[in-house]
């Protein structure tokens, strides 16, 4: 393959097979250097697998991959190029150490890359200030919210100013303000290092609009490449979301309907209160995570908690579901007080946490069967219910797969199915 200075990575006939099918199907692609490149597409189309191959984190099965002017099949090239690549994998805090503090995690990565103390402290201060983590520098990672873990993971990936920065859905679960802080931070680093290349997988189409060049993917194949404007022009659409749908095969896009959520019609008569909170407060030492919160949620109502990462949304949910005791105040579920020590409270609630909360050593089907038994579903109802959940959440094709082998979005669907 031809190697040129204006290409950071070149793929030729790259194929990656799993037992259930193809993750990457004969992809040939030249990724331009010194720009922001976005891989876009829904969960399970091969974005993460492609990034892992480019980063050298996954073994090449078929085809050739050249990254930073070297063959990634070569062990010597992978070893020499490793310090020039930063790879942030998909998932909350996958590259972090839970028992270390925020500062200690970033400092550890700086030490790995041979930075002296003064340089590390300067870089850490800039990164933590830019991502809003400075006030949490001493907090252990295991006590961070999901979005804060994502921010910290990005800080660790950026500590050594890599030549190639690979980010696998870095802003999933991160609030809009923090997302902007992410990209502003990366742009500042790119201004200092104009030759740095950034390759990002994202499911946010509005986020992809700010990238220089895009790779549109579906079922392990590349559907189109080009700038956002070029892809919109090619498909004669006004948005990237519409462009992606237009690029799909006819059999996939013919059944597409725009999602419309109708306003809730409040039933007549006296409202039935499903959840109620009065003065709900939770302290962790001197830190007040939730401060005297009051609200009422009617039966049948979709009630949303909005706010930045770390503002107390998850802590509030844990108190409402009996997973965490309140420091002050009280809450009730269908008129009964919520008691964190009462297992009956938990049986009445389906709770889907930020992190993946099912069992990685069990298959998708086995996880659903286990949840049915934990919730004391009658034995005769378990198999029909599992079949229903597999169908409803489009999990039939992966029912024998282990969760770790599945994309994040499919794992989330499994978590939701397990709580149904």
URFEN-V468569 format. One line per field, one symbol per residue. phi: phi as a letter, one per 30 degrees, with the letter a starting at -180 (. if undefined). psi: psi as a letter, one per 30 degrees, with the letter a starting at -180 (. if undefined). burial: I if it has 9 or more other ideal C-beta (glycine too) atoms within 8 Angstrom, else O. A space follows every 10 residues. Layout:
# URFEN-V468569
phi: ???
psi: ???
burial: ???
This chain:
# URFEN-V468569
phi: .dcbdcbdab cbidbbcced kccbbhdbac cddhbccccb lddicjdddd dddddidbdd dbjbbcbhia dddddddedd cedcccbcdd jdidcccddd dedddddddd deciddeddd ddddeddddd cicedcecdd edccdedddd ddededdcec hddbccbchd cdicdedddd dedddddddd ddbdddcbbb cbccdddddd ddbbbcbahi ccdabkdedd ddddchbcbd ddddddddee ddddcdbddb cdddcdddjd dcddbbbbhd bbcciddcdb bhcbabbddi dccccclddi djdddddddd cidbdddbia bbchicedcd ccddddddbc bcddddcccd dcdedddddd ddddchdeed cddddddddd ddchcddcdc ddeddcdedd ddddedddcc
psi: kkklfgkfkk kjhkkjklef akekjhkkkj jklhljkkjk llkgfgeeee eeeefgfkkk elakkkkhhl kffkeeeeee feffkkjjlk ljgfgljffl leeeeeeeee eeggkleeee eeeeeeeeef gggefgegkk efglleeeee eeeeeefffg ilejjjjjhf gkgkleeeee eeeeeeeeee eeiffkkkkk kkfjefefff lekkjklkhg lkelllleee eeeefhlfle eeeeefflle feffgkkkkk jlkkjkllak kkkekkkjhk kkkjbfkjek jikklkklkf kjkkjkllkg fgeeeeeeef ggfkkkelal lkjhfkkkjf gjfeeeffkk jjleljgajf fkleeeeeee eeeeghkkef feeeeeeeee eeghgefgfg lkeffkleee eeeeeeefg.
burial: OOOOOOIIII IIIIIIOOOO OIIIIIIOIO IIIIIIIIII IOOOIIIIII IIIIIIOIOI OOIIIIIIOI OIOOOOIIOO IOOOIIIIII OIIIOIOOOI IIIIIIIIII IOIOIOOOII OOIIIOIIOI IIIOOIIOII IOOIIIIIII IIIIIIIIII OIOIIIIIII IIOIIOOIIO IIIIIIOIII OOOOOIIIII IIIOIOIIOO IOIIIIIIOI IIIIOOOIOO IIOIIOOOOI OIIIIIIIOO OIIOOOOOOO OOOOOOOOOO OOIIIIIOII IIIOOOOOOI OOIOOOIIOO OOOOOOOOII OIIIIIIIII IIOIOIOOII IIIIOOOIOI OOOOIIOOIO IOOOOIOIOO OIIIIIIIII IIIOOOIOOO IIOOIIOOII IOIOIOOIIO IIIOOIIIII IIIIIIIIIO
